Structure formats: C-alpha cells, structure tokens
Amino acid sequence: MRASHGVRTPKAFVKPVLAAVFGASLALAAVPSFAADSGKITIMVGGITKMIYLPAKLAEQLGYFKDEGLNVELLSQPAGVDAENELLAGAVQAVVGFYDHSIDLQSKGKEIEAITVFGQVPGEVELVNAKSRDTIKSMADVKGKTLGVTGLGASTNFLTQYLAAKHGITSSQFSVLPVGADNTFIAAIKQNRIDAGMTTEPTASRLINTGDAAVLVDMRTMKGTVDALGGAYPASSLYVQRAWADTHKEEATKLARAFVKTLKYINTHSAAEITEKMPKDYYANNKALYLQALQNSLPMYSPDGRMPKDGPETVLKVLAAFNPNVKGKHIDLSKTYTNAFVDAANVPK
C-alpha cells in the first residue's frame, strides 16, 4: 500500500508565508503575555489566609467585585515569588503580594506596578522559638542560628538579612531555611528546625498563644516598623503588569475602587465585625484567636490604598542592601507604583 502524500505547496508561496509568521512571532514576543481576555480577572494571592492579604478575600465576601461588575477569581500561592512568576507568565492578571516585587522585577527589566496599597507596614513578626529564648534576646543574638523565611527569594528573606545587619551580623553568620507559611511554619518551630523565623498573622498569634514562640521584632504597627526599618514600609498590595493596566484602565480602576472600599470598611469596623464576614474555615477552629490576631493586625492596613510618603525609598534601601538583583542598579521608583487608579476610583472619604 502506497503511503499517502500531503498536498505540495508551491515554493513561491512558502517564503512570504514563513516571513509573515516569523514577523508575527517576533511582534508577539515583544509584547508581555496575558491570559486570554475572557472578561474574568484572575488574581493570585501570596497566601490567601494571611491577614496581610485579608483585603483580597474580604472584598469578595463583601460583594465589592460584583458591585463593580467584575468577574474576579482569587487563587492562592503560599510564596509571593511564585505568585510573581504566574503574573509574568501571563497566567493571571494581577497579584496580591508585597510591593517590593515591583522593585525587584524592574531590576530585571520587567514593568510591574502596584496600583493599590493594602499595608503601610510589612505586618511581619520575627518570632523566637521558645526553646531558644534564653540565647536569642534580639536580632543581635542570631549568629550561628537558623532563621526561618517563607522562601529564599521572598521578602521575608531580605527583611531578615536587613534586621540582622543592623546589629552587625552578616548573612554568612547565620543560616536561612525556607519553611513556607501557616502550618509549615508552625511545624518548623515545633520540630525545632528553626531557632527563630518571620511570619504573619494569624500564624504568629497561634504560636504565641500555645507558648511555642515569642515576639522578637514586631512590624505589625507603624511604630514597630519605623523602629526596625527606619520608616514606613509599604508591603501588601495589588500589582499588575503596566502594559495590562495601560490597556485595561477601566478594569484596573474598578479593582482599585473595590479594594479602597474594602480598606475603608476595615478602618471603620471592629475586628469582630470583620471576622464575621470572613469564611469560617479561616478561623482554624479557633475564632477567638483569629479575632485577637486580626485586632493585632488592624494598624497595618492603609486607610485609602495610596502609596505612603517615602515608603518606596525605605523598601529600596532594604532591597539594595541584600537583593543582588537590585544592588547597584538604578531603580526608577515612580514606575513601581501609581496612585492614578485609586484617585480615579473616587471613593468618598
């Protein structure tokens, strides 16, 4: 039986077609990739149960996305650095994560901007393992110790190195162990795999409540953050690729409006009222502890979603000290965030 042959294409036709295809490929390569524009906006949250990112779920629970006519899907990725990769790959339209990723990515030639700021401060807590309390009284005592961070490229890693350096301890004088967040962080403390570590609420309150850890450095409040880092440190935020924001101004403004309304709700309601709006599985079977953790976290939330004055400079100072991608690079901070969409949202004060 003879093999069947496909239809032969004239050579004169092949060259122009190949040239057109190749040219189109080059044009597409120069444009940032986005997920298919189906009308749905997918937001990757760097750990959706973390209180630093609470406005994401709360906005959904309050119905503010629907009020804006938005079809929003929230996904969770425990490490912010992984959420950032999803954004760059075009798998999601936005990320709820730390603002410092916008600076880090600019150093790599990527144009990312924060369009709504959730947290004026990191909301992070350096906890010391109860079994190490006698030997670690401050960050000056971490020489030779193992410190837990969420991930090696994560904000917690750079903040940890910065806090140690303030006491004259270099990153080569202690070990860093990526232990994730929530239950994996708790396990690392209880199994004595780390002497201290950086985490957020409600994990911090859970460990303090059980007596497994104590606070070493508290960056849940503006005062604690200024004492530790020297200024406001804008952290949790909504960031997007600038090209997406430029071509989806209406959607970006609606997202900003939904989140500013959420921040206003947080700043005008009690921890108990906010807790009632959250899914019951967020309580981890201990509503009272969740309520306490939220009460501890309330001071960190922005009242209006705007970038705090001089905040980007503080973040750059920390990153430039320890992030090899940023060190020695010129960073245009004005391109790492914008208040334009928050202003356009025009939410009454």
ABEGO torsion letter per residue (X at the ends): XBBBBBBBBBAAAAAAAAAAAAAAAAAAAABBBBBBBAGBBBBBBBGAABAAAAAAAAAAAAGAAAAAGBBBBBBBBABAAAAAAAAAAGABABBBBBAAAAAAAAAAGBBBBBABBABABAGBBBBBBAAAAAABABAAAABGBBBBBABAABAAAAAAAAAAAAAGBBAAABBBBBAEBEAAAAAAAAAGABABBBBBOAAAAAAAAAGABBBABBAABAAAAAAAAGEBBBBBBBBBBAAAAAABAAAAAAAAAAAAAAAAAAAABBAAAAAAABBAAAAGGBAAAAAAAAAAAAAABBAAGBBBBGAAAAAAAAAAAABAAABGBBBBAAAABBAAAAAAAGBBX
